[in-house]
Amino acid sequence: MRPSSSATDGPGAPLYEAIGSGYHRVRRADPRIERRLHAALGAAVRVLNVGAGAGSYEPTDRFVVALEPSSTMMRQRASGAAPTVQGVAERLPFPAGAFDGALALLTVHHWHDVAAGLRELRRVTSGPIVVFTFDKAVHDAQWLVTDYLPAIAAMDADHPAAAVIAEALGGGTVEVLPVPHDCMDGFGHAWWRRPEAYLDPTVRAGISSIARLPSAMVADAMARLADDLSSGAWHRAHGELLARDEIDAGFRIVIAG
Ligand SMILES: C[S@@+](CC[C@H](N)C(=O)[O-])C[C@H]1O[C@@H](n2cnc3c(N)ncnc32)[C@H](O)[C@@H]1O
C-alpha cells in the first residue's frame, strides 16, 4: 500500500523536515535489535508504529499502521510499506483499543508532550506497547558526548527515564539493549567502536542529536576527533573499546503489557 497523509504537519514535524532527508540511508534496521523488538510485541496482529519515520523495524508479518508528522520522513518510506497517517502521538486519530500492539521507536524524546503521547498510546492499544528509548545519564557518559560534543548532554533534559515511561503506560519491564560493535542501524552511539564514521556528514545526518547542533560546533568537534584519530590520542583514551563486542550505551526497551 502506498503511504498517504490525512493531516497537515503536526508540531513534531519541523525538526525532521529540516534534518530528515537522507535519513533512510543510515537508519537501517539491525536484525539483532529487530528480533528483540518484534518478540516484545508478542502475539499482537494490529500494530501502530508511532513516530514511524522511514519505517525501520516495522513488522511485515502483521497489519501495521504508521503514524508520522513529517512529510520528509513519510516520503522516505519504501513503496509497499505500511499505510501512513500524518499526525502526532499527542493526538492519535484512532478509537480506543484500535490496536493490540504498538511501537514507539527512538521517537519519544522528540514529542512535545510525552505524558499526553503515552496516554494516547495506552488508549488506542489493548496489548503490548514497545518503546525503544534511552537512559540519558548512560547515553551522555559515552565518549562522543564527553570528549567531543558535550552540548548533546544539555538536550532533552526532561527526557523521562525508561521506568517512568513504563509507569505512565500502566506498568511494564525495562530491558537493556546493548549496541553491537557492527550495529547496522546508524543511530547516535551506533558507531562507538568505529569512531572515524562520525567524520562522515552522511552518518551525522542520520543522528538527530548531532544534526540539531550548530554546524560550526560540529565542525570544530569533528576536526578535533580527526586530529585525535591521527595522533593516536583517541586510541590512548578509548582503545580498550576496540576489544569489546557490545556496550551498554544507554538504550532501553520498555515493554508495557
Ligand atoms: C529518530 S526518528 C525515529 C524514526 C523511526 N521510529 C526509527 O526508529 O527509525 C524520530 C521520529 O519521530 C517523529 N516525531 C517527532 N515528533 C513526534 C510526535 N510528536 N509524534 C509522533 N512522532 C514524532 C519524527 O518526525 C521522526 O520521524
The ligand as a Gaussian input file, in Angstrom:
#p B3LYP/6-31G(d) Opt

LIG

0 1
 C       14.669000       9.340000      15.379000
 S       13.260000       9.295000      14.360000
 C       12.767000       7.600000      14.567000
 C       12.014000       7.066000      13.387000
 C       11.754000       5.565000      13.440000
 N       10.878000       5.227000      14.554000
 C       13.057000       4.817000      13.524000
 O       13.351000       4.208000      14.560000
 O       13.801000       4.831000      12.532000
 C       12.047000      10.157000      15.303000
 C       10.711000      10.304000      14.590000
 O        9.743000      10.836000      15.493000
 C        8.911000      11.724000      14.760000
 N        8.218000      12.639000      15.680000
 C        8.627000      13.854000      16.133000
 N        7.694000      14.378000      16.930000
 C        6.661000      13.497000      17.007000
 C        5.403000      13.491000      17.675000
 N        5.019000      14.496000      18.458000
 N        4.592000      12.422000      17.495000
 C        4.992000      11.385000      16.715000
 N        6.171000      11.345000      16.054000
 C        7.004000      12.381000      16.199000
 C        9.879000      12.414000      13.813000
 O        9.239000      13.062000      12.744000
 C       10.765000      11.250000      13.406000
 O       10.289000      10.592000      12.267000

